[in-house]
Amino acid sequence: MNKSRARGGKSEPVTCETVREIALSLPGAEEGTSYRTLACKVGGKPFARLHQNGESLVIRVDLDEREHLMSAEPVKFYITDH
């Protein structure tokens, strides 16, 4: 993952470890795997995982939110072949 995020006015790369730390800080979150990649789950269901390509983050959102995100920023939010 090579996107950047602002922290204290500075831009830092967002890493898999950063996503992992944030996701696992959520109530009920646990680490696991999905499609042989790192996944963060609640109740055994993944809500965030690293895509097999090693470059994309897969996140679970409801269908209305997904459509909104994809319409607003189609380069960042898209559906992968599966």
C-alpha positions in Angstrom: 0.0 0.0 0.0 1.6 3.2 -1.1 -1.1 5.8 -0.3 -0.3 8.6 2.1 -2.0 10.0 5.1 -1.5 13.2 7.0 -0.2 13.1 10.5 0.7 16.3 12.2 1.0 18.1 8.9 3.3 15.5 7.4 2.4 12.9 4.8 3.3 9.3 5.7 2.8 6.1 3.8 -0.1 3.9 4.9 1.2 0.5 5.5 -0.4 -2.9 6.1 0.7 -2.6 9.7 -1.0 0.8 10.1 -4.3 -0.7 8.8 -3.9 -3.7 11.0 -3.3 -1.6 14.1 -6.3 0.6 13.4 -8.6 -2.3 12.5 -7.6 -4.4 15.6 -8.3 -1.5 17.9 -12.0 -1.7 17.1 -14.2 -3.6 19.5 -14.4 -7.3 18.9 -11.8 -7.3 16.1 -9.5 -10.2 15.7 -6.7 -11.1 13.3 -7.0 -13.9 10.8 -6.6 -14.7 7.2 -8.8 -14.6 4.1 -7.7 -15.8 0.6 -4.4 -16.5 2.3 -3.8 -12.8 3.2 -4.0 -10.8 6.4 -7.6 -10.2 7.4 -9.3 -8.4 10.3 -12.6 -10.0 11.4 -15.5 -9.6 13.8 -17.5 -12.6 14.6 -15.4 -14.6 12.1 -16.4 -12.3 9.2 -13.7 -10.3 7.5 -14.2 -6.5 7.4 -10.8 -5.6 6.1 -8.1 -7.6 4.4 -5.1 -7.2 2.1 -5.9 -8.1 -1.5 -4.0 -10.9 -3.0 -2.2 -8.4 -5.3 -0.5 -7.0 -2.1 -1.4 -3.4 -3.1 -5.1 -3.0 -2.4 -7.1 -3.0 0.8 -10.4 -4.8 0.6 -13.1 -3.4 3.0 -16.6 -4.5 3.7 -19.2 -1.8 3.3 -23.0 -1.9 2.7 -24.2 -1.7 -0.9 -25.4 1.9 -0.7 -22.1 3.1 0.8 -20.2 1.1 -1.8 -22.1 2.8 -4.6 -21.5 6.2 -3.1 -17.8 5.6 -2.6 -17.3 4.3 -6.1 -19.2 7.2 -7.6 -17.3 9.8 -5.6 -13.8 8.4 -6.1 -13.7 5.6 -8.7 -9.9 5.4 -8.8 -9.7 4.7 -5.1 -12.9 2.6 -4.7 -13.6 -0.2 -7.1 -14.7 -3.8 -7.3 -12.0 -6.4 -8.1 -12.6 -9.5 -10.2 -13.6 -12.5 -8.1 
